[in-house]
Amino acid sequence: MQTDSTGAEMAFIADTQAPMWIEAVFLRRNNNARATAAIFTDLVARKPKTLYWLGDIVALGYKAGTWLMIDQFLAECRKESIDVHALLGNHDVMGRPNRGMRNFQRRFPEHTPTGYTHVTDSVAVIMLNSNFNVLSPTDQAQQQVWYGTALTTLDNDPAIKSIIVTCHHAPYTNSRIVSSSKNVQQRFVPLYLKSRKAKLFITGHAHAFERFKVDGKDFLVIGGGGGLTQPLSTSPGRLADEATEYKPHFHYLTVRRSGEQLQVTSHRLKTDLSGFEDGYTFVVQ
């Protein structure tokens, strides 16, 4: 477990992959590459202490050319002393998972395929791999044991004020393109709900901003890093979304700790791509 104690800002992004041609058959392009570049520029200017990247870094992780823009951004982050930590999305392991994982691991050497923890300003962020199809049954069993042990250890550590759980696949979403992940609901959600200090569960995968409450705890979907925007269900049976009026195309998240509380802010890219504005904010007790 790595630790930073600075009182500085944490940022979270997800789904920065460039659109694939097959996706564009069903969903409309909307200056996606420019939007991702704008997010990268704004993050470098903001200089968060830590950036947590929640998967789908690129469209096809096994292709070397898809990483060029990412490598440039990572170099800029290093110049500004922005600490970057990432987890795998489905696009990062799509097609040729072993090659994709090697390319990913080369950029994020601290990454552990089953999961790992990083701490910023007494906030522990648990980074879990929800690509269960690339984990062996043994890996999946080890992941479950590690995750439960990590939460218990952090709950009992007086130096830890709050816990944020992250993975790529959203346990809850109203997306009409991807479904709520039953596997994440079964494997990751129950222990999050039981944890005394776990206050946020943040994911990507669905290209939207969504906020759900389950047993009084928050679940955020922040898949606005540049992928094609996905339509959301409007049916009467849809999940109750706490952010029904906030549906930006492109966005990223920042979190700051204040005592035992977490100040959460979503920053949205203006429709004319001229810059960012604070679009949605709330406090987690």
BANU-942743 format. One record per residue (C-alpha): x, y, z; residue in three letters; residue number from 1. Coordinates in steps of 0.1 Angstrom, whole numbers, plus 5000, padded with zeros to 4 digits. Example, Ala and Ser with C-alpha at 12.3 -4.5 7.8 and 13.67 -1.06 7.14 Angstrom:
residues 2
5123	4955	5078	ALA	1;
5137	4989	5071	SER	2;
This chain:
residues 285
5000	5000	5000	MET	1;
5014	5034	4989	GLN	2;
5006	5065	5009	THR	3;
5007	5103	5003	ASP	4;
4998	5128	5031	SER	5;
4994	5162	5015	THR	6;
4959	5174	5020	GLY	7;
4958	5179	4982	ALA	8;
4932	5171	4956	GLU	9;
4924	5137	4941	MET	10;
4911	5134	4905	ALA	11;
4892	5105	4889	PHE	12;
4887	5098	4852	ILE	13;
4874	5069	4832	ALA	14;
4868	5058	4796	ASP	15;
4892	5079	4777	THR	16;
4894	5054	4748	GLN	17;
4890	5067	4713	ALA	18;
4857	5056	4696	PRO	19;
4859	5024	4675	MET	20;
4842	5023	4641	TRP	21;
4817	4997	4652	ILE	22;
4806	5018	4681	GLU	23;
4801	5048	4658	ALA	24;
4776	5028	4638	VAL	25;
4752	5029	4667	PHE	26;
4763	5061	4686	LEU	27;
4771	5096	4674	ARG	28;
4806	5110	4674	ARG	29;
4810	5143	4692	ASN	30;
4845	5157	4690	ASN	31;
4856	5128	4713	ASN	32;
4893	5130	4707	ALA	33;
4893	5168	4713	ARG	34;
4872	5162	4745	ALA	35;
4898	5138	4759	THR	36;
4926	5161	4750	ALA	37;
4908	5189	4768	ALA	38;
4904	5168	4799	ILE	39;
4941	5160	4799	PHE	40;
4950	5196	4795	THR	41;
4927	5207	4823	ASP	42;
4940	5180	4846	LEU	43;
4976	5190	4840	VAL	44;
4967	5226	4847	ALA	45;
4948	5216	4879	ARG	46;
4977	5196	4892	LYS	47;
4959	5171	4915	PRO	48;
4982	5153	4939	LYS	49;
4969	5119	4926	THR	50;
4950	5109	4895	LEU	51;
4930	5076	4896	TYR	52;
4922	5062	4861	TRP	53;
4893	5038	4862	LEU	54;
4899	5018	4830	GLY	55;
4893	5019	4793	ASP	56;
4924	5039	4789	ILE	57;
4926	5031	4752	VAL	58;
4903	5015	4726	ALA	59;
4925	4984	4721	LEU	60;
4952	4979	4746	GLY	61;
4972	4955	4725	TYR	62;
4978	4981	4698	LYS	63;
5010	5002	4704	ALA	64;
4997	5031	4684	GLY	65;
4966	5036	4707	THR	66;
4990	5046	4735	TRP	67;
5007	5075	4719	LEU	68;
4983	5102	4733	MET	69;
4983	5085	4767	ILE	70;
5021	5084	4768	ASP	71;
5023	5121	4761	GLN	72;
4998	5128	4789	PHE	73;
5017	5106	4814	LEU	74;
5049	5125	4806	ALA	75;
5032	5158	4813	GLU	76;
5018	5144	4846	CYS	77;
5053	5133	4856	ARG	78;
5066	5169	4849	LYS	79;
5040	5183	4872	GLU	80;
5045	5156	4899	SER	81;
5010	5142	4894	ILE	82;
5009	5107	4908	ASP	83;
4989	5085	4884	VAL	84;
4973	5051	4893	HIS	85;
4951	5030	4870	ALA	86;
4931	4999	4868	LEU	87;
4921	4978	4837	LEU	88;
4889	4983	4817	GLY	89;
4875	4959	4791	ASN	90;
4889	4978	4762	HIS	91;
4924	4976	4777	ASP	92;
4923	4938	4775	VAL	93;
4901	4935	4744	MET	94;
4912	4913	4715	GLY	95;
4946	4901	4728	ARG	96;
4943	4904	4766	PRO	97;
4979	4893	4774	ASN	98;
4994	4918	4751	ARG	99;
4970	4945	4763	GLY	100;
4979	4938	4799	MET	101;
5016	4939	4792	ARG	102;
5012	4973	4775	ASN	103;
4991	4985	4805	PHE	104;
5016	4972	4831	GLN	105;
5045	4989	4813	ARG	106;
5028	5023	4819	ARG	107;
5014	5015	4854	PHE	108;
5040	4992	4870	PRO	109;
5025	4995	4905	GLU	110;
4993	4979	4892	HIS	111;
4983	4945	4906	THR	112;
4960	4925	4883	PRO	113;
4936	4914	4911	THR	114;
4937	4948	4930	GLY	115;
4958	4972	4950	TYR	116;
4954	5002	4974	THR	117;
4968	5037	4973	HIS	118;
4963	5063	5000	VAL	119;
4961	5101	4995	THR	120;
4956	5124	5025	ASP	121;
4942	5096	5047	SER	122;
4918	5085	5020	VAL	123;
4924	5049	5009	ALA	124;
4914	5041	4973	VAL	125;
4910	5004	4965	ILE	126;
4916	4997	4928	MET	127;
4899	4964	4918	LEU	128;
4900	4945	4885	ASN	129;
4864	4938	4873	SER	130;
4875	4920	4841	ASN	131;
4867	4886	4856	PHE	132;
4870	4869	4823	ASN	133;
4908	4875	4823	VAL	134;
4912	4863	4859	LEU	135;
4916	4826	4866	SER	136;
4893	4810	4893	PRO	137;
4923	4810	4916	THR	138;
4929	4847	4909	ASP	139;
4892	4855	4916	GLN	140;
4893	4836	4949	ALA	141;
4925	4854	4959	GLN	142;
4910	4888	4949	GLN	143;
4880	4882	4971	GLN	144;
4901	4873	5001	VAL	145;
4925	4903	4995	TRP	146;
4896	4927	4991	TYR	147;
4879	4917	5023	GLY	148;
4912	4918	5042	THR	149;
4920	4952	5028	ALA	150;
4887	4967	5039	LEU	151;
4890	4952	5074	THR	152;
4926	4964	5077	THR	153;
4917	4999	5066	LEU	154;
4886	5001	5088	ASP	155;
4908	4993	5118	ASN	156;
4937	5017	5108	ASP	157;
4933	5050	5127	PRO	158;
4954	5068	5100	ALA	159;
4926	5061	5074	ILE	160;
4897	5085	5075	LYS	161;
4877	5073	5045	SER	162;
4878	5045	5019	ILE	163;
4868	5048	4982	ILE	164;
4863	5016	4963	VAL	165;
4868	5016	4925	THR	166;
4866	4992	4896	CYS	167;
4857	4996	4859	HIS	168;
4823	4979	4855	HIS	169;
4794	4998	4871	ALA	170;
4773	4977	4895	PRO	171;
4744	5001	4888	TYR	172;
4737	5020	4856	THR	173;
4707	5031	4834	ASN	174;
4728	5029	4802	SER	175;
4710	5013	4773	ARG	176;
4743	5001	4759	ILE	177;
4759	4983	4788	VAL	178;
4742	4966	4817	SER	179;
4746	4968	4855	SER	180;
4773	4943	4864	SER	181;
4758	4915	4884	LYS	182;
4793	4902	4891	ASN	183;
4803	4935	4907	VAL	184;
4771	4936	4927	GLN	185;
4778	4901	4940	GLN	186;
4815	4903	4946	ARG	187;
4824	4939	4955	PHE	188;
4792	4957	4966	VAL	189;
4784	4937	4998	PRO	190;
4818	4943	5015	LEU	191;
4817	4979	5005	TYR	192;
4783	4983	5022	LEU	193;
4795	4966	5053	LYS	194;
4827	4987	5056	SER	195;
4826	5013	5082	ARG	196;
4848	5038	5064	LYS	197;
4839	5031	5028	ALA	198;
4820	5061	5015	LYS	199;
4822	5061	4977	LEU	200;
4821	5034	4950	PHE	201;
4833	5049	4917	ILE	202;
4833	5032	4883	THR	203;
4832	5039	4846	GLY	204;
4822	5016	4817	HIS	205;
4789	5033	4812	ALA	206;
4796	5066	4793	HIS	207;
4775	5089	4815	ALA	208;
4774	5106	4849	PHE	209;
4751	5088	4873	GLU	210;
4747	5087	4911	ARG	211;
4729	5060	4929	PHE	212;
4722	5054	4966	LYS	213;
4721	5019	4980	VAL	214;
4716	5013	5017	ASP	215;
4725	5049	5022	GLY	216;
4759	5047	5004	LYS	217;
4769	5064	4972	ASP	218;
4777	5048	4938	PHE	219;
4791	5071	4910	LEU	220;
4795	5063	4873	VAL	221;
4819	5088	4857	ILE	222;
4825	5073	4822	GLY	223;
4828	5107	4806	GLY	224;
4865	5107	4795	GLY	225;
4859	5109	4758	GLY	226;
4841	5077	4747	GLY	227;
4809	5079	4727	LEU	228;
4781	5091	4750	THR	229;
4756	5064	4758	GLN	230;
4718	5069	4760	PRO	231;
4702	5063	4793	LEU	232;
4669	5044	4800	SER	233;
4638	5066	4805	THR	234;
4616	5036	4814	SER	235;
4595	5036	4846	PRO	236;
4616	5007	4858	GLY	237;
4649	5025	4856	ARG	238;
4671	5029	4887	LEU	239;
4666	5060	4908	ALA	240;
4694	5084	4898	ASP	241;
4703	5112	4922	GLU	242;
4717	5133	4894	ALA	243;
4689	5132	4869	THR	244;
4694	5168	4858	GLU	245;
4732	5165	4853	TYR	246;
4741	5146	4822	LYS	247;
4772	5161	4806	PRO	248;
4788	5145	4776	HIS	249;
4824	5148	4790	PHE	250;
4835	5151	4826	HIS	251;
4859	5141	4853	TYR	252;
4858	5140	4891	LEU	253;
4877	5156	4920	THR	254;
4876	5146	4956	VAL	255;
4890	5165	4987	ARG	256;
4889	5154	5023	ARG	257;
4877	5177	5050	SER	258;
4879	5160	5083	GLY	259;
4858	5129	5080	GLU	260;
4839	5143	5050	GLN	261;
4846	5140	5013	LEU	262;
4838	5170	4990	GLN	263;
4830	5156	4956	VAL	264;
4829	5177	4924	THR	265;
4822	5167	4888	SER	266;
4838	5190	4862	HIS	267;
4821	5191	4829	ARG	268;
4834	5202	4795	LEU	269;
4814	5231	4780	LYS	270;
4795	5222	4749	THR	271;
4816	5246	4728	ASP	272;
4848	5228	4742	LEU	273;
4860	5262	4755	SER	274;
4868	5250	4790	GLY	275;
4854	5233	4821	PHE	276;
4830	5243	4848	GLU	277;
4819	5228	4881	ASP	278;
4787	5209	4872	GLY	279;
4777	5188	4902	TYR	280;
4789	5187	4938	THR	281;
4780	5170	4970	PHE	282;
4794	5161	5004	VAL	283;
4798	5126	5017	VAL	284;
4796	5124	5055	GLN	285;
